[in-house]
């Protein structure tokens, strides 16, 4: 299980994707954080009987959907926290703002405005934070990692990372889906 939140090891092809947000997907379980190694798809095996599979799909609108499927083969229910850390593809100025009333993060970079929202009707709780890229690279996303509480920063400017966390309970011998939606919005230059 990989423990660090190092975003630098993403494959170079995903870093060259033109003008969009990149994502690093991970999961928290029982005080431990595990990040997906590379790319947007694949599985993380947390412990015997618990598997998380990540995927991405393009919606019919201007949205990208990032999903996780959590399978629990254990005899008891579990609670996991799905992590989606979004950041701009190239170093440069960005602005991230958490809107608690809309339960969303606005991430402006590369002359584009992205709206990041949870997309999971079965979630118990959502946490949002706008962190510096260096904090995300150094794994400093947690206020309290053992309890799974994000370091809450409502607004940040510079090289930023927008982090969305979904807490989901999975009954025994069951599977649950959860994810995030990222939609491109027009950027008003006067704002």
C-alpha positions in Angstrom: 0.0 0.0 0.0 1.4 3.4 -1.0 1.4 5.9 1.9 2.6 9.2 0.4 0.6 11.9 -1.3 3.3 12.6 -3.9 1.7 14.0 -7.0 5.0 14.2 -8.9 5.1 10.6 -9.9 2.1 10.8 -12.2 2.9 9.6 -15.7 4.1 12.4 -18.1 1.3 11.8 -20.6 -1.3 12.9 -18.1 0.7 16.0 -17.2 0.7 17.1 -20.9 -3.1 16.9 -21.2 -4.0 20.4 -22.6 -5.6 23.0 -20.4 -7.5 20.8 -18.0 -7.4 19.8 -14.3 -5.5 16.7 -13.4 -6.6 14.4 -10.6 -4.9 12.2 -8.1 -7.3 9.7 -6.6 -6.9 7.9 -3.3 -8.7 6.4 -0.3 -8.5 6.6 3.5 -9.3 3.6 5.6 -8.7 3.1 9.3 -6.2 6.0 9.6 -4.1 5.1 6.5 -4.0 6.9 3.2 -3.4 5.1 -0.1 -3.0 7.0 -3.4 -3.4 5.5 -6.8 0.0 5.0 -8.5 -0.6 6.4 -12.0 -3.3 7.6 -14.3 -7.0 7.8 -13.9 -8.1 4.1 -13.7 -7.1 1.1 -11.8 -7.6 -0.6 -8.4 -6.3 -0.2 -4.9 -6.4 -3.1 -2.6 -6.7 -1.7 0.9 -6.8 -5.0 2.9 -8.2 -8.4 2.5 -11.7 -8.1 1.2 -11.7 -4.4 0.4 -11.1 -3.1 -3.1 -11.4 0.3 -4.6 -11.6 0.8 -8.4 -11.3 4.2 -10.0 -12.5 5.3 -13.4 -13.2 8.4 -15.4 -15.8 9.2 -18.0 -16.8 12.2 -20.1 -20.4 13.3 -19.5 -22.7 14.6 -22.4 -22.2 18.1 -21.0 -18.9 19.9 -20.3 -18.3 17.7 -17.3 -15.8 15.0 -16.5 -16.9 12.4 -13.9 -14.4 10.7 -11.7 -15.8 7.6 -10.0 -14.8 5.0 -7.4 -16.4 1.7 -6.9 -15.8 0.3 -3.4 -16.3 -3.5 -2.9 -16.5 -4.9 0.7 -16.3 -8.7 0.8 -15.9 -8.6 4.6 -18.5 -9.9 7.1 -18.9 -6.5 8.6 -19.6 -3.0 7.3 -16.7 -0.5 6.7 -16.4 3.2 6.3 -13.9 4.6 3.7 -13.1 8.1 2.6 -12.6 8.6 -1.1 -10.0 11.4 -2.0 -9.9 13.4 -5.2 -7.1 16.0 -5.4 -7.4 18.2 -8.4 -4.6 20.5 -9.7 -3.6 22.4 -12.8 -1.4 20.6 -15.3 1.4 23.1 -15.4 3.0 25.3 -12.7 1.4 28.7 -12.6 -1.1 31.0 -11.0 -4.4 29.5 -9.9 -7.2 30.3 -7.4 -9.3 27.8 -5.4 -12.3 28.7 -3.3 -14.5 26.4 -1.2 -18.2 27.2 -1.2 -19.8 25.5 1.8 -23.3 26.6 0.8 -23.0 25.0 -2.6 -20.8 22.1 -1.4 -18.4 22.8 -4.2 -14.9 24.1 -5.0 -14.2 26.7 -7.7 -10.8 26.2 -9.2 -9.6 28.9 -11.7 -6.5 28.2 -13.7 -5.3 28.4 -17.3 -8.0 31.1 -18.1 -10.7 28.5 -17.2 -13.0 28.1 -14.2 -13.7 24.6 -13.0 -16.6 23.7 -10.7 -15.8 20.6 -8.6 -18.8 18.9 -6.8 -19.5 15.6 -5.1 -21.4 13.1 -7.2 -22.5 10.4 -4.7 -26.0 10.1 -3.3 -24.9 7.5 -0.8 -22.2 9.6 1.0 -22.3 10.2 4.7 -20.2 13.3 4.7 -18.2 15.5 2.4 -15.1 17.5 3.2 -13.6 20.2 0.9 -10.4 22.1 1.0 -8.2 24.4 -1.1 -4.6 23.7 -0.4 -1.3 24.8 -1.8 0.3 22.5 -4.3 3.4 22.1 -2.0 1.1 21.0 0.9 -0.5 18.4 -1.4 2.9 17.2 -2.7 4.3 16.9 0.8 1.2 14.9 2.0 0.0 17.7 4.2 -3.7 17.4 3.4 -4.7 16.2 6.9 -5.5 18.1 10.0 -5.8 14.7 11.7 -4.9 11.8 9.5 -5.8 9.1 12.1 -9.4 10.4 12.2 -9.6 11.3 8.5 -10.1 15.0 8.9 -8.8 17.3 6.1 -6.8 20.4 6.8 -9.5 23.0 5.9 -8.4 26.0 3.9 -11.3 27.9 2.4 -9.4 29.9 -0.2 -5.9 30.0 -1.7 -4.1 31.6 -4.6 -0.9 30.5 -6.3 -0.1 26.9 -7.2 -3.2 25.2 -5.7 -4.8 21.8 -5.2 -8.5 21.4 -4.7 -9.3 18.4 -2.5 -12.7 16.7 -2.2 -13.3 13.9 0.3 -16.4 11.7 0.4 -17.1 9.5 3.4 -19.0 6.4 2.4 -20.2 3.4 4.4 -20.3 0.1 2.7 -22.4 -2.7 4.2 -21.0 -6.2 4.5 -20.7 -8.2 1.2 -21.8 -5.1 -0.8 -20.5 -2.5 -3.3 -21.0 1.3 -3.3 -20.2 4.0 -5.9 -19.0 7.5 -5.2 -17.3 10.3 -7.1 -16.7 13.8 -8.2 -18.0 15.9 -11.1 -15.7 18.5 -12.7 -17.5 21.0 -15.0 -15.9 23.8 -17.1 -17.6 27.2 -16.6 -17.0 30.4 -18.6 -14.5 32.6 -16.8 -15.5 36.2 -16.6 -12.3 38.3 -16.9 -13.9 41.1 -14.9 -14.2 39.0 -11.7 
